[in-house]
Amino acid sequence: MKPIITAFERSPDGGQGLARDTRVRWAFEEVGQPYNVRLVSFSAMKEPAHKAVHPFGQIPTYEEGDLALFESGAIVFHIAERHRGLLPVEANARARAITWIFAALNTVEPPILDRATTWISERKEPWCEQRLRLADDRIRGRLDDLSARLGNADWLDGEFSAGDLMMVSVLLRLRSSRILDEYPNLSAYVARGEGRPAYQRAFAAQLATNAGKPPA
């Protein structure tokens, strides 16, 4: 039985790879695991049937047999644990890769999401410019450290892992702000992630779902 994930019936980004189901699709593609997708509308996400799987009424979710998961990080971690290709075999390297999953979601992503939320909900307010500057400063603080740690390496800790998958997915959210352009090694890092055949397949799948549909 193929796992089933949920995705937006009409993604807010028009299928440009920023919706969190792309992370899960990418993980499946990296490990060669086929999957099915159930599309849900914004209204359906708030219905009891969907909230029984995702209590906060969001996407993605993951269902396989009697197992139901939510949160993209947890789903990617589950896939990586069950299939070879996203976590190193050696115990310490594996632990470090898992650490980078948490770092992407808990340390790097929050200020990036704060910036996006400010722009979406407060851009007409007189304080928006100041709020954006503060958010940008926080983002640059994280990127300074991340850039220093990555250095000239291709990936965060040896071979590509689920930690890189999650970090690249998070950094992609900075594309419209141009902040990432200030860090050539991080820009190249993201480009390497986007260039992976598995990412290309995941991106194409999400884009195809939204083909011809205007962003919600």
N, C-alpha and C positions, 0 to 999 in steps of 0.2 A: 504494500500500500504506500503510495506516495504521500509525503507530508503535504499539508495544505497551509498556505499562508494567506493572510488578508492584505489587501492593498486598496488605496483609494480608487473608487470608480472614476473619479476625475481629480487628478492630483493638483494641489495648489500651485506647484511649480511647472505644470504643463508637461511633466514627464522628463525633466532635466536632471534627474538622478538625486535630488535632495530629499525626497520622501524616504522615510526610514525603511520601507520595504526593500529599497535598492540594496541596502547593506546585507539583508538576508538573502536576496537573490544572488548577490556577489558571492557570499559564502557558499551557497549551494553550487554555484558554477565552479568555484575553486576546487571543491572536493568531488565534483562530478556526480552530484546527487540530483536526480530529477525531482520536480516538485510541481504542485498545482497551485493556482492562485484563485482565490475567491474575492471578487471586487465588492466593495461596500460603499454605499453613499454616506455623506455626512450625517444624514438623519438616521440611517440604519446603524451607524456606530454608537448611537445613544440608546438604541433599543435593548431591551433585556436580553435578547438572544446573544448579541455581540458582547454586552457587558458581562455576561456569564463567563466569557473567556478573557476579556480585557476589562477589568473593573473600572478603568478610567475612560473607557469609550474611545480608544485610539487604535491606530494600526502601527506596526504589524502584529498579528498573532500567528501562532504556530500550533497546528493540531496534527497528531499522528496517533492513531488508535485511541487509547484512553488518556494520552498526555496532551495537555493544553498549556501553552506558554505565552507570555506577553513580554514586552520590552525587547528592543532590537539587540541590545548587548547580551541579554540572557539567551536569546535565540541563537545568535552567532556563536556564543560560547558553547551552547549545546551541540550545534552542528560540528564545531571544531573538535569537541571531545569525542564525538561518535565516529568521525571520519578522518582519515589521514590527510594531511596537506596544509592544515592551518595552525597546528601547534607542534613544536618540536617534540621529539621523543625523549631527549635527555631531560631529566627532572628539573634541573635549575633553569635551563633555557625555557622550558615550558612554563615555569612559574613566572619568569620575566615577561614572556609574551602575554600571559594573563594580566600581569600588572599593567602593561601598556593598554590593554582593553579598558581597564578601569581608569587609567590616566586620561585617555581620550574622552571618556564620557563624564568623568567627575571633575577634572582639572581644566582641560582645554575647551570643552564644549560649552560650559555654562556662560562665560562672558560673550561667546559668539552668539549664543541664543538670545542673551540679553540685548545685544545690539540689534538683532533681527526683530525682536519683539518691540523694541523702542521705535524702530523705523516704521513698522507696520501700524502700530497703535497710537503713536504719539508724534508722527512727523508733522502734523499741522499745529502742534502746540509750540508756544514760544520758548519753552525750555528744551526742546528736542535737540538742538544743536549742541548744547552743553552736555546733555545726557549721552549723546553719541560720542563726544570727545572723551568722556570718562570711560565709556565702554571700550573705545578704541585703545585707550591707555592700558586697560586691563588685558585686552587681547594681546597687545604688543609685549606686555610683560611675560605672558605665557609663551608667545612665539620666540622671544629672545632666548628663553631657557631651552625650548624645544630645538631651535636652530643650533644652539651651542652643543646640545647633546647629540644631534644627528651628525653634525659636522659634514664630512665628505662621504659618509656611508650611503649605501643605497637604501637600506632599511634600518629600523630602529635597533634591532639586536640580531645581527646575522642575517639569516634567511627571512624572506617575507613570511609574515604570520598574521593571525587574526588581530593582533595588536596593530599592525600596519593597516589592515583593512579598515579597522574602526577609526584610526587616526586620520587616514586619508579621507574617509567619509565625512568626518567632522570638519576638516580643513576646507573641503569643497564648498562649505557654506560661506566661506569668505570671498568667493570669487567676485561677487558684485561690488564688494567694498574696496577692492584693489590693495588691501593691506598685505595680502600674501606676496604681492609683487616686491615688497621691501625685503623679502628673504629669499634670495635666489636658490639656496639649497632646499628650502621647503617647497618652493614652486616646482623645482625639478622632482622632488619627492612625490608630490601630488601627481605630476605628469606621469611618473613611472607607474603609480597605482592605476591611473586612468588608462594607461597603455596596455595593461594586462588583458589578455584575451577574455578571461573570466569576467572582468569588469565590463568590457565592451559588450559581452552577451547580456549581462544584467541590465546595463543601461539601455540597450536596444529593446529589451523586453518591456521595461517600464515605459519607454518612449512610445512603443507600438500600442500599448494600452491607452495612451492619451492622444494618439494621432487624430488630428482633426477636432480635438476638443479644446475649447479655450480654458485657461486656468480658472478654477473656481474662485 
